């Protein structure tokens, strides 16, 4: 009986470790797939998902999605996303898929505007009294490369074109 219990526990541990290790060993993760289709530091609207084809797995058809692959090796990134009528969110991921920050229009207001930078770039910011946390939202990225994902909810099918047009005004550009 003790042998069976030991085998079950050992099997469960091996199963858990293999599942947790899969993202680290994946060769075609989201960052790799998206980097084949788009440039860094440019926000790109994704095509609407269909049952036959999706750019990323498990995309929700109730949302319009846009993606920006960021590269902070040269300069920080300024992200600006206008809020849509229902719900808009911006999420940040490392190239390995680790989520490290998210913000919605519920918290940000009519425009989600922030600066994404490394710890070194943040430390190099001038200590200016006029720039306060209320004026400028600064997000520190744990990696030089990653993904900015923008999602906007589409309440009715007829408003999808309007929501897509609103997201076309979103930007993801290096700040100088």
N, C-alpha and C positions, 0 to 999 in steps of 0.2 A: 504494500500500500504506500509506503514511504517513497519507493522508487517511482510509482505512477504520479504522485504529487510533485516530486522533484522534476519529472519529465514535463508535466503540464506547466509548471512555473518557468522552467527553462525555455520551453516552446513559446510561451507568452512573451517573455523578455526578448527573445530573438525576433518575434513578430513586431513588437513595438519599436525596437531599435532599427529594424529594416524599413519600417514605414517612416520613421523620423529622419532617416538618412537619405531617403529617396530624393528630396529636393536638392540636396548638396551634390548628388551624382547625376542629376538630370542634365543631359547635353542640350536639349532643345527647350529650355525654359521660356517663359514669356519674354524676357529681355532679348534672348537670342532670336526668337521668332520675329519680334517687332523690329529689331535692328536690321533685318534683311529687307524690310519694307519701307523704313523711314530714316531720316537723318536725326542727329542729336540736336537738342535745344530748339525744336520746332514742334508746335502743337498740331497734331493731325487728327481730323475726325475719322473715326472708324466706320466702315460700312455697317448698315443694320444687320444684325445676325439673322440667319435663316436656319432651318433644320439641316440643310445640306452643307452650309459653310459658316464658320465663325472664325474671326481673327484670333480670338482668345477663347479658351474653353469656358463653358457655362456662362456666357454673356446673357444678361437679362434683356429680352426684347422690349420691355417697358421703359428702357433707358436709352438715351442717345449717349454714346461714349466717345471720348477723345483721349489721346495719349500723347505724352511728350517724353521722349527718352532724354534724360539729362546727363550732361557731362560737365562737372564742376572743376575740371583740371585747369581751365583757362580763366574763368570768372564765375562769380555767383550768378544765380538765375533769378529773374523776376517773373513771377507767375501772376497773371491777372485774368480772372474769369468772371464775366457778368452772371448774376443770378438769374435763373429763369422763373417763370410764374409759380411752379410747384415746389421743386426741390433740386438743388444742385450741390454736388460734393466734389472735393478735391482730396485725393489720397496719394501718399508718397510711399514708394517701395524701393528697396535697394535692388541691384541687378539680380541678386539671388532670391528675391521675392519676399524679403523681410519688410513688413509694414512698420513704418516708424512715425507717421503723423497723418491725421485726417482732419478736415475742416468742412463744415457745411455752410450753406447760406443762412441757416437758422442762427448760427453764431456770428457770422461775418457781416451780414447785411446785404445790401444791393450788389456789391462787388466783392469778390474774394480776391484780395491782393496781398501778396507776401513775397519775401525774399528767401531763397533757398541757398545755403552756403555750407562750406565745411567749417570745422572748428577753427582752423587757421585763418580762413577768410573772415570769420566772425570776430576773431581776436584783433584783426587788422582794421576793423571799423573805427572811425574816429570817435573819440569820447565827446560828442557834441551834445550840449544841453538841449538844443532844439529838437533833436531826434530822440523821441521817447518810445516806449513800448506801445503806446496808444497810436503813435503816428506810423509805426513801421513794425510789421509782424515778421520776425526773423526766425526761420526754421533751420536747425542745424542737421545736416545730413551725415549719417555715419559712414557713407561711402561716396566715392567720387562719381560713380555712375549709378543710374537707377531709372525709375519710371514714375512719372506724374500721371495719375489717372483721373480724368474728369468725367463725371456722370451726371446727367440731367434727366429727371423723371418726365415721362410723357403721359399725361393723364388720359388723353383721347387720341385716337389714331390720326385724326385730322390736324392735330397741332404739332405733329412730328416735324414737318418742314419749318415751322416757326421756331421750334426749339433748336433744330440744327442750325438755322440762320443765326440765332442768338449765340450759340457756341462758336460759330465762325469768328466772332469778335474776340474770343479768348486768345491770350498770348502766353508764350513761354520763351523768353528771350534772355540772353546773357546781359547782365547789367554792367555798365562800364563806369 
